[in-house]
Amino acid sequence: MPKAPVNVRTLARKYTEDAIEALAAIMTDEATAVASRIAAANSLLDRGWGRVPQPVSGDDNNPLRVKLTQIVRTIVDPQNQDGADVSSAP
């Protein structure tokens, strides 16, 4: 999925507090369907604490295989304030 333009993210972030309040209202409303309350609670937890990392693995019939195609050695200059790096790779 392509990154959203910064201005769209900035605009959406203005509604963060309202969105959290809406999710909290759904989560605590006993008249709301249980599935919706659980979804709201999970959304709040994901945003507040982050999602649980998901392991990447294959199965018995199709094991996960990773093909190493390139090794790059990067040397970072601590005096360089603009964040650019100096690589040993051409």
C-alpha positions as semicolon CSV with decimal commas, in nm:
position;residue;x (nm);y (nm);z (nm)
1;M;0,000;0,000;0,000
2;P;0,150;0,337;-0,097
3;K;0,221;0,589;0,172
4;A;-0,044;0,858;0,209
5;P;0,071;1,210;0,132
6;V;0,185;1,390;0,446
7;N;-0,098;1,641;0,425
8;V;-0,362;1,363;0,434
9;R;-0,196;1,205;0,737
10;T;-0,173;1,544;0,906
11;L;-0,540;1,612;0,840
12;A;-0,645;1,269;0,965
13;R;-0,435;1,301;1,281
14;K;-0,636;1,608;1,379
15;Y;-0,921;1,365;1,455
16;T;-0,716;1,135;1,678
17;E;-0,875;1,245;2,005
18;D;-1,227;1,232;1,858
19;A;-1,161;0,886;1,712
20;I;-1,034;0,752;2,043
21;E;-1,334;0,899;2,224
22;A;-1,568;0,738;1,967
23;L;-1,397;0,400;2,007
24;A;-1,415;0,430;2,386
25;A;-1,786;0,518;2,365
26;I;-1,854;0,213;2,147
27;M;-1,649;-0,010;2,376
28;T;-1,835;0,099;2,690
29;D;-2,189;0,110;2,545
30;E;-2,361;-0,205;2,670
31;A;-2,636;-0,159;2,408
32;T;-2,379;-0,201;2,129
33;A;-2,319;-0,547;1,983
34;V;-2,048;-0,740;2,165
35;A;-1,845;-0,789;1,845
36;S;-1,836;-0,412;1,790
37;R;-1,733;-0,352;2,151
38;I;-1,451;-0,606;2,120
39;A;-1,335;-0,452;1,790
40;A;-1,329;-0,107;1,948
41;A;-1,137;-0,236;2,251
42;N;-0,882;-0,409;2,027
43;S;-0,839;-0,093;1,819
44;L;-0,772;0,109;2,133
45;L;-0,523;-0,145;2,265
46;D;-0,345;-0,168;1,928
47;R;-0,305;0,206;1,910
48;G;-0,207;0,247;2,273
49;W;0,027;-0,049;2,313
50;G;0,103;-0,167;1,960
51;R;0,015;-0,494;1,798
52;V;0,162;-0,822;1,908
53;P;0,441;-0,925;1,668
54;Q;0,335;-1,209;1,440
55;P;0,591;-1,482;1,377
56;V;0,675;-1,562;1,018
57;S;0,701;-1,932;0,951
58;G;0,622;-2,195;0,696
59;D;0,451;-2,525;0,754
60;D;0,566;-2,887;0,736
61;N;0,486;-2,914;0,365
62;N;0,605;-2,568;0,266
63;P;0,886;-2,445;0,493
64;L;0,984;-2,082;0,483
65;R;1,292;-2,025;0,270
66;V;1,483;-1,704;0,246
67;K;1,722;-1,641;-0,039
68;L;2,007;-1,407;0,045
69;T;2,084;-1,204;-0,266
70;Q;2,305;-0,921;-0,145
71;I;2,510;-0,817;0,155
72;V;2,577;-0,446;0,193
73;R;2,820;-0,302;0,444
74;T;2,729;0,049;0,551
75;I;2,960;0,276;0,746
76;V;2,785;0,565;0,917
77;D;2,975;0,883;0,991
78;P;2,870;1,006;1,339
79;Q;2,982;1,357;1,242
80;N;2,740;1,365;0,950
81;Q;2,435;1,559;1,072
82;D;2,219;1,531;0,759
83;G;2,160;1,157;0,804
84;A;2,332;1,050;0,483
85;D;2,553;0,744;0,505
86;V;2,881;0,653;0,346
87;S;2,861;0,303;0,202
88;S;3,143;0,072;0,110
89;A;2,923;-0,064;-0,171
90;P;2,951;0,113;-0,508
